[in-house]
Amino acid sequence: MQSSSMIASIAEPYAQALMTLAQKESLVDRFGEDVTYLRGLLATSEELGALLANPFVKADDKKSVLDRLAGETLHPLMANFLKLLVDRKRIALLDTIAQKYQDLLRQFTNTALAEVTSAVELTEEQRQSAIERVKQLTGAASVELVTKVDTDLIGGVIIKVGSQVVDASLRGQLRRMALTLGAI
């Protein structure tokens, strides 16, 4: 089994090459949509990931499956990139390469990725407030928001941007109060 750092180091040059091609062809956002679509497919179909990772499945069979999945959805250059990954025996790294491309895309567009965990589903107003807070924290031009619900929070939110965490949850406030009272 390969370590995640080794996989990342193999995937990085492919993501960089894809970004270079996207910039050259003015397809940065389009490729971003394509990799999001591909990651969605891989997340919802364990069978697809297993097929692509299986070394005993012929390259032509993998390409055929990818052609059917790509159809009219993927840009032809992206479809060709997938075939290149099959030929180079790197298609099993597709999800990691796509993730790395999304990271490069966020850097290119000055977009922050923020994870907001709340006790209940956020309203649109609360989502916008969280986006504005993240923009203030990071100086990013835009924010990609991933929301999660955790009923154990009781109320409030926890915002994570990279390694930075803002805990404005009731659970966090109670924990801080308990620590303060314990110190007395």
Backbone as JSON, one array per atom type, in Angstrom:
{
  "sequence": "MQSSSMIASIAEPYAQALMTLAQKESLVDRFGEDVTYLRGLLATSEELGALLANPFVKADDKKSVLDRLAGETLHPLMANFLKLLVDRKRIALLDTIAQKYQDLLRQFTNTALAEVTSAVELTEEQRQSAIERVKQLTGAASVELVTKVDTDLIGGVIIKVGSQVVDASLRGQLRRMALTLGAI",
  "N": [[0.84, -1.18, 0.0], [0.58, 2.18, -0.91], [1.81, 5.17, 0.58], [-0.02, 8.1, 1.62], [1.34, 10.49, 1.21], [3.19, 9.77, -0.72], [1.49, 9.11, -2.83], [0.35, 11.61, -3.25], [2.6, 13.02, -4.08], [3.07, 11.83, -6.52], [0.73, 12.44, -7.88], [0.69, 15.22, -7.98], [2.37, 16.43, -10.14], [0.82, 15.73, -12.38], [-1.57, 17.09, -11.91], [-0.56, 19.68, -11.97], [0.29, 19.79, -14.65], [-2.18, 19.55, -15.91], [-3.36, 21.95, -15.05], [-1.64, 23.79, -16.29], [-2.18, 23.25, -18.99], [-4.9, 23.94, -18.97], [-4.76, 26.69, -18.42], [-3.35, 27.56, -20.68], [-5.18, 26.99, -22.71], [-7.33, 28.49, -21.94], [-9.24, 27.3, -20.21], [-9.6, 27.0, -17.52], [-11.69, 27.25, -15.55], [-13.6, 25.56, -16.72], [-12.3, 23.06, -16.7], [-12.2, 22.84, -13.97], [-14.91, 22.42, -13.38], [-15.19, 19.98, -14.66], [-13.43, 18.27, -13.19], [-14.68, 18.35, -10.74], [-17.08, 17.09, -11.37], [-16.07, 14.54, -12.03], [-14.94, 13.77, -9.56], [-17.27, 13.62, -8.09], [-18.54, 11.47, -9.36], [-16.74, 9.41, -8.69], [-17.03, 9.44, -5.93], [-19.61, 8.58, -5.56], [-19.71, 6.1, -6.7], [-18.36, 3.26, -5.87], [-17.71, 1.09, -7.37], [-16.76, 2.12, -9.8], [-14.34, 3.37, -9.04], [-13.0, 1.08, -8.14], [-12.84, -0.39, -10.52], [-11.23, 1.29, -12.13], [-8.89, 1.25, -10.64], [-8.11, -1.37, -10.77], [-5.6, -3.47, -11.81], [-5.86, -5.57, -13.55], [-7.85, -5.09, -15.34], [-8.24, -4.33, -18.69], [-6.58, -1.68, -20.47], [-7.95, -0.59, -22.67], [-10.59, -1.25, -22.03], [-10.98, 0.29, -19.74], [-10.72, 2.83, -20.87], [-12.93, 2.79, -22.54], [-15.06, 2.73, -20.7], [-14.61, 5.2, -19.47], [-15.0, 6.89, -21.67], [-17.76, 6.53, -22.09], [-18.72, 7.59, -19.69], [-17.78, 10.2, -19.86], [-18.96, 11.24, -22.19], [-20.92, 13.82, -23.45], [-20.42, 15.48, -21.42], [-17.8, 16.01, -20.36], [-15.02, 18.08, -21.3], [-13.34, 17.68, -24.44], [-10.5, 17.75, -24.24], [-10.12, 17.13, -21.57], [-11.13, 14.55, -21.54], [-9.19, 13.33, -23.13], [-7.01, 13.66, -21.43], [-7.72, 11.92, -19.38], [-7.48, 9.49, -20.74], [-4.75, 9.52, -21.17], [-3.9, 9.22, -18.54], [-4.75, 6.6, -18.13], [-3.13, 5.25, -19.98], [-0.62, 5.75, -18.85], [-0.81, 4.35, -16.59], [-1.87, 5.57, -14.32], [-4.43, 6.13, -13.69], [-5.76, 5.24, -11.46], [-5.18, 7.11, -9.62], [-6.85, 9.2, -10.05], [-8.8, 10.59, -8.44], [-7.2, 11.84, -6.5], [-5.54, 13.4, -8.14], [-7.48, 15.05, -9.27], [-8.36, 16.36, -6.96], [-6.02, 17.73, -6.27], [-5.88, 19.4, -8.48], [-8.13, 20.97, -8.0], [-7.24, 22.28, -5.71], [-5.14, 23.8, -6.82], [-6.65, 25.36, -8.54], [-8.15, 26.85, -6.71], [-6.07, 28.38, -5.6], [-5.3, 29.8, -7.87], [-7.58, 31.32, -8.4], [-7.84, 32.74, -6.1], [-9.44, 31.71, -4.0], [-10.9, 30.69, -1.0], [-11.18, 27.66, 0.79], [-13.62, 26.66, 2.92], [-14.81, 25.0, 5.79], [-17.81, 24.68, 7.35], [-19.31, 23.86, 10.29], [-22.34, 23.25, 11.82], [-25.04, 23.32, 14.26], [-27.56, 23.05, 13.21], [-29.04, 23.02, 9.91], [-27.76, 25.56, 7.83], [-29.18, 28.77, 7.13], [-29.69, 30.73, 4.13], [-28.93, 33.34, 4.63], [-27.25, 32.99, 6.87], [-25.27, 31.44, 5.68], [-24.17, 33.33, 3.91], [-23.2, 35.15, 5.78], [-21.23, 33.59, 7.01], [-19.52, 33.25, 4.83], [-18.67, 35.89, 4.41], [-17.31, 36.29, 6.83], [-15.21, 34.45, 6.56], [-13.92, 35.55, 4.35], [-12.98, 37.9, 5.54], [-11.19, 36.79, 7.4], [-9.29, 35.52, 5.76], [-8.71, 37.09, 3.53], [-9.39, 36.35, 1.03], [-10.69, 36.38, -2.33], [-12.98, 35.03, -3.01], [-15.13, 32.46, -1.62], [-15.33, 29.02, -1.09], [-17.72, 27.11, 0.21], [-18.2, 24.48, 2.44], [-20.62, 22.74, 4.04], [-21.59, 21.24, 7.13], [-23.61, 19.33, 9.37], [-23.79, 19.04, 12.85], [-25.29, 17.9, 15.48], [-24.43, 17.78, 18.11], [-23.2, 20.14, 18.7], [-24.94, 21.91, 19.86], [-25.54, 24.69, 19.47], [-24.63, 27.54, 17.39], [-21.54, 27.84, 15.44], [-18.72, 26.16, 13.9], [-15.92, 27.15, 12.21], [-13.66, 26.14, 9.79], [-10.72, 26.86, 8.16], [-8.29, 25.83, 6.27], [-5.67, 25.3, 8.47], [-6.65, 26.89, 10.38], [-9.02, 27.52, 12.92], [-12.17, 28.6, 13.93], [-14.05, 28.59, 16.66], [-17.19, 29.04, 17.39], [-19.2, 27.83, 18.71], [-21.8, 26.67, 20.94], [-21.12, 24.44, 22.42], [-18.33, 24.65, 22.38], [-18.03, 27.05, 23.77], [-19.03, 26.32, 26.27], [-17.15, 24.38, 26.97], [-14.84, 25.96, 27.14], [-15.61, 27.58, 29.31], [-15.77, 25.65, 31.34], [-13.08, 24.91, 31.52], [-12.01, 27.33, 32.39], [-13.32, 27.63, 34.85], [-12.35, 25.39, 36.12], [-9.75, 26.12, 36.52], [-9.83, 27.86, 38.55]],
  "CA": [[0.0, 0.0, 0.0], [1.37, 3.4, -0.99], [1.44, 6.18, 1.57], [-0.74, 9.22, 1.02], [2.3, 11.5, 0.75], [3.76, 9.27, -1.96], [0.44, 9.26, -3.84], [0.25, 13.04, -3.51], [3.77, 13.46, -4.85], [2.9, 11.32, -7.89], [-0.42, 13.12, -8.47], [0.94, 16.66, -8.12], [2.79, 16.86, -11.49], [-0.3, 15.58, -13.31], [-2.48, 18.21, -11.65], [0.14, 20.87, -12.48], [0.22, 19.73, -16.11], [-3.56, 19.84, -16.27], [-3.56, 23.38, -14.85], [-0.9, 24.48, -17.35], [-2.99, 23.09, -20.2], [-6.13, 24.72, -18.79], [-4.42, 28.11, -18.57], [-2.97, 27.79, -22.09], [-6.38, 26.9, -23.55], [-8.39, 29.3, -21.29], [-10.25, 26.34, -19.77], [-9.36, 26.77, -16.1], [-12.96, 27.01, -14.87], [-14.25, 24.39, -17.32], [-11.65, 21.88, -16.13], [-12.65, 22.78, -12.58], [-16.22, 21.77, -13.4], [-14.98, 18.59, -15.06], [-12.86, 17.47, -12.09], [-15.73, 18.24, -9.72], [-17.97, 16.04, -11.88], [-15.37, 13.26, -11.9], [-14.85, 13.42, -8.13], [-18.62, 13.22, -7.7], [-18.74, 10.1, -9.86], [-15.94, 8.49, -7.88], [-17.57, 9.41, -4.57], [-20.9, 7.88, -5.53], [-19.6, 4.77, -7.29], [-17.18, 2.5, -5.47], [-17.39, 0.18, -8.47], [-15.95, 2.85, -10.78], [-13.0, 3.48, -8.47], [-12.39, -0.26, -8.13], [-12.53, -0.75, -11.91], [-10.09, 2.08, -12.59], [-7.69, 0.86, -9.88], [-7.82, -2.78, -11.0], [-4.56, -3.63, -12.83], [-6.2, -6.67, -14.45], [-8.79, -4.59, -16.34], [-7.48, -3.82, -19.83], [-6.6, -0.23, -20.67], [-9.02, -0.25, -23.61], [-11.86, -1.34, -21.31], [-11.05, 1.48, -18.88], [-10.97, 3.97, -21.75], [-14.31, 2.68, -23.0], [-15.91, 3.16, -19.59], [-14.42, 6.64, -19.31], [-15.67, 7.54, -22.81], [-19.21, 6.53, -21.83], [-18.98, 8.52, -18.59], [-17.47, 11.55, -20.31], [-20.01, 11.63, -23.12], [-20.92, 15.23, -23.8], [-20.21, 16.23, -20.19], [-16.41, 16.45, -20.21], [-14.35, 18.71, -22.44], [-12.51, 16.67, -25.13], [-9.13, 17.72, -23.71], [-10.17, 16.41, -20.3], [-11.28, 13.13, -21.9], [-7.86, 12.89, -23.58], [-6.17, 13.59, -20.24], [-8.08, 10.67, -18.7], [-6.88, 8.4, -21.51], [-3.32, 9.57, -20.87], [-3.73, 8.61, -17.22], [-4.89, 5.15, -18.31], [-1.91, 4.77, -20.66], [0.52, 5.86, -17.94], [-1.15, 3.54, -15.41], [-2.07, 6.5, -13.21], [-5.86, 6.43, -13.58], [-6.19, 4.95, -10.08], [-4.92, 8.33, -8.85], [-7.71, 10.24, -10.59], [-9.42, 11.42, -7.4], [-6.15, 12.66, -5.9], [-5.14, 14.38, -9.15], [-8.59, 16.01, -9.35], [-8.32, 17.15, -5.72], [-4.87, 18.63, -6.4], [-6.26, 20.42, -9.46], [-9.04, 21.89, -7.31], [-6.39, 23.11, -4.84], [-4.47, 24.76, -7.7], [-7.69, 26.27, -9.03], [-8.44, 27.79, -5.61], [-4.94, 29.32, -5.54], [-5.35, 30.62, -9.09], [-8.71, 32.24, -8.32], [-7.84, 33.34, -4.76], [-10.64, 31.2, -3.35], [-10.64, 29.94, 0.24], [-12.06, 26.53, 1.08], [-14.0, 26.73, 4.33], [-15.75, 24.0, 6.27], [-18.61, 25.24, 8.43], [-20.1, 22.86, 10.98], [-23.35, 23.92, 12.64], [-25.96, 22.41, 14.93], [-28.69, 22.89, 12.29], [-28.76, 23.46, 8.55], [-27.63, 27.01, 7.75], [-30.03, 29.51, 6.2], [-28.9, 31.43, 3.13], [-28.35, 34.51, 5.31], [-26.15, 32.5, 7.69], [-24.21, 31.04, 4.74], [-23.53, 34.56, 3.44], [-22.47, 35.69, 6.92], [-20.03, 32.75, 7.15], [-18.65, 33.58, 3.7], [-18.06, 37.2, 4.7], [-16.35, 36.09, 7.94], [-14.03, 33.76, 6.0], [-13.21, 36.54, 3.52], [-12.25, 38.77, 6.47], [-10.09, 36.03, 7.99], [-8.29, 35.06, 4.8], [-8.43, 38.05, 2.46], [-9.7, 35.69, -0.24], [-11.66, 37.06, -3.19], [-14.22, 34.27, -2.92], [-15.1, 31.37, -0.65], [-16.03, 27.77, -1.38], [-18.22, 26.72, 1.52], [-18.68, 23.11, 2.64], [-21.35, 22.78, 5.31], [-21.9, 19.98, 7.8], [-24.46, 19.48, 10.55], [-23.4, 18.24, 14.0], [-26.24, 18.29, 16.53], [-23.73, 17.86, 19.39], [-22.73, 21.5, 18.94], [-26.02, 22.58, 20.58], [-25.83, 25.91, 18.72], [-23.44, 28.21, 16.89], [-20.82, 27.23, 14.32], [-17.26, 26.02, 13.89], [-15.43, 27.43, 10.86], [-12.28, 25.69, 9.57], [-10.09, 27.29, 6.91], [-6.93, 25.3, 6.38], [-5.4, 24.88, 9.83], [-7.26, 27.88, 11.27], [-10.35, 27.11, 13.4], [-12.92, 29.56, 14.74], [-15.1, 27.83, 17.35], [-18.22, 29.92, 17.96], [-20.32, 26.94, 19.06], [-22.15, 26.63, 22.36], [-20.31, 23.38, 23.01], [-17.0, 25.21, 22.58], [-18.1, 28.05, 24.84], [-19.18, 25.59, 27.52], [-15.86, 23.74, 27.25], [-13.93, 27.02, 27.61], [-16.05, 27.97, 30.66], [-15.38, 24.57, 32.26], [-11.63, 25.03, 31.71], [-11.78, 28.52, 33.21], [-13.77, 27.33, 36.21], [-11.45, 24.38, 36.67], [-8.48, 26.78, 36.85], [-10.03, 28.71, 39.74]],
  "C": [[0.89, 1.24, 0.0], [0.89, 4.4, 0.05], [0.77, 7.36, 0.86], [0.21, 10.31, 0.54], [2.96, 11.07, -0.56], [2.76, 9.43, -3.11], [0.32, 10.73, -4.23], [1.41, 13.53, -4.37], [3.72, 12.95, -6.29], [1.79, 12.1, -8.59], [-0.14, 14.59, -8.78], [1.38, 17.08, -9.53], [1.67, 16.72, -12.53], [-1.3, 16.72, -13.14], [-1.86, 19.52, -12.17], [0.06, 20.92, -14.01], [-1.19, 20.07, -16.6], [-3.86, 21.32, -16.12], [-2.85, 24.18, -15.94], [-1.67, 24.42, -18.66], [-4.25, 23.95, -20.12], [-5.86, 26.2, -18.97], [-4.11, 28.44, -20.02], [-4.21, 27.85, -22.98], [-7.56, 27.71, -23.0], [-9.57, 28.42, -20.85], [-10.15, 26.06, -18.27], [-10.67, 26.43, -15.37], [-13.66, 25.77, -15.41], [-13.63, 23.11, -16.77], [-12.0, 21.72, -14.66], [-14.0, 22.09, -12.46], [-16.07, 20.28, -13.71], [-14.42, 17.75, -13.91], [-13.86, 17.34, -10.94], [-16.71, 17.15, -10.1], [-17.34, 14.66, -11.68], [-15.27, 12.82, -10.44], [-16.22, 12.99, -7.6], [-18.93, 11.81, -8.13], [-17.99, 9.09, -8.99], [-16.48, 8.36, -6.46], [-18.86, 8.6, -4.48], [-20.83, 6.46, -6.09], [-18.29, 4.1, -6.89], [-16.73, 1.58, -6.6], [-16.49, 0.85, -9.51], [-14.52, 2.96, -10.28], [-12.27, 2.15, -8.49], [-11.99, -0.68, -9.54], [-11.3, 0.0, -12.39], [-8.8, 1.67, -11.89], [-7.25, -0.57, -10.17], [-6.78, -2.95, -12.12], [-4.88, -4.73, -13.85], [-7.24, -6.27, -15.5], [-7.96, -3.94, -17.44], [-7.65, -2.32, -19.98], [-7.73, 0.19, -21.61], [-10.4, -0.31, -22.95], [-12.05, -0.13, -20.39], [-11.38, 2.71, -19.71], [-12.41, 3.97, -22.25], [-15.29, 3.16, -21.93], [-15.81, 4.67, -19.42], [-15.07, 7.42, -20.45], [-17.17, 7.62, -22.59], [-19.56, 7.51, -20.73], [-18.78, 9.96, -19.04], [-18.58, 12.07, -21.22], [-19.86, 13.06, -23.57], [-20.59, 16.1, -22.6], [-18.81, 16.81, -20.1], [-15.89, 17.1, -21.49], [-13.47, 17.65, -23.1], [-11.07, 16.62, -24.62], [-9.07, 17.0, -22.37], [-10.3, 14.91, -20.57], [-9.94, 12.56, -22.36], [-6.9, 12.75, -22.4], [-6.45, 12.29, -19.48], [-7.47, 9.46, -19.42], [-5.37, 8.35, -21.29], [-3.05, 8.93, -19.51], [-3.85, 7.09, -17.3], [-3.61, 4.59, -18.93], [-0.69, 4.78, -19.74], [0.31, 5.06, -16.65], [-1.27, 4.4, -14.15], [-3.55, 6.81, -12.98], [-6.4, 6.14, -12.18], [-6.01, 6.18, -9.18], [-5.84, 9.49, -9.26], [-8.29, 11.16, -9.52], [-8.39, 12.35, -6.76], [-5.68, 13.74, -6.87], [-6.22, 15.47, -9.26], [-8.61, 16.92, -8.12], [-7.18, 18.16, -5.79], [-5.17, 19.74, -7.41], [-7.18, 21.44, -8.8], [-8.26, 22.81, -6.37], [-5.68, 24.19, -5.66], [-5.45, 25.8, -8.22], [-8.04, 27.3, -7.96], [-7.32, 28.82, -5.47], [-5.01, 30.31, -6.69], [-6.44, 31.68, -9.0], [-8.82, 32.95, -6.98], [-9.14, 32.99, -4.02], [-10.24, 30.4, -2.11], [-11.65, 28.81, 0.35], [-12.34, 26.54, 2.58], [-15.02, 25.65, 4.64], [-16.48, 24.59, 7.47], [-19.48, 24.13, 8.99], [-21.05, 23.6, 11.91], [-24.28, 22.88, 13.25], [-27.18, 22.11, 14.06], [-28.26, 23.37, 10.91], [-28.75, 24.99, 8.5], [-28.65, 27.6, 6.77], [-29.12, 30.2, 5.19], [-28.22, 32.66, 3.75], [-27.14, 34.11, 6.16], [-24.97, 32.06, 6.82], [-23.44, 32.28, 4.27], [-22.69, 35.2, 4.56], [-21.16, 34.91, 7.13], [-19.03, 33.06, 6.04], [-17.93, 34.9, 3.95], [-17.01, 37.09, 5.81], [-15.06, 35.44, 7.43], [-13.24, 34.73, 5.12], [-12.4, 37.48, 4.4], [-11.02, 38.06, 7.05], [-8.95, 35.79, 7.01], [-7.87, 36.1, 3.78], [-8.7, 37.47, 1.09], [-10.75, 36.49, -1.02], [-13.01, 36.36, -3.14], [-14.02, 33.09, -1.97], [-15.91, 30.2, -1.18], [-16.42, 27.19, -0.03], [-18.72, 25.27, 1.51], [-19.35, 23.11, 4.01], [-21.62, 21.37, 5.81], [-22.78, 20.3, 8.99], [-23.98, 18.51, 11.62], [-24.28, 18.69, 15.17], [-25.6, 18.37, 17.91], [-23.23, 19.27, 19.71], [-23.71, 22.33, 19.77], [-26.46, 23.83, 19.82], [-24.53, 26.54, 18.26], [-22.78, 27.45, 15.76], [-19.34, 27.06, 14.64], [-16.84, 26.22, 12.44], [-13.98, 26.99, 10.78], [-11.84, 26.17, 8.19], [-8.64, 26.87, 7.0], [-6.71, 24.79, 7.8], [-6.0, 25.84, 10.87], [-8.68, 27.45, 11.62], [-10.93, 28.23, 14.25], [-14.09, 28.8, 15.35], [-16.05, 28.8, 18.04], [-19.45, 29.08, 18.31], [-20.59, 27.02, 20.55], [-21.33, 25.56, 23.09], [-18.91, 23.9, 23.32], [-16.97, 26.23, 23.7], [-18.23, 27.37, 26.2], [-17.87, 24.93, 27.93], [-14.86, 24.78, 27.78], [-14.3, 27.49, 29.01], [-15.62, 26.93, 31.69], [-13.88, 24.63, 32.53], [-11.31, 26.21, 32.61], [-12.17, 28.25, 34.66], [-12.88, 26.3, 36.9], [-10.13, 24.98, 37.12], [-8.61, 27.61, 38.13], [-9.86, 27.9, 41.01]]
}
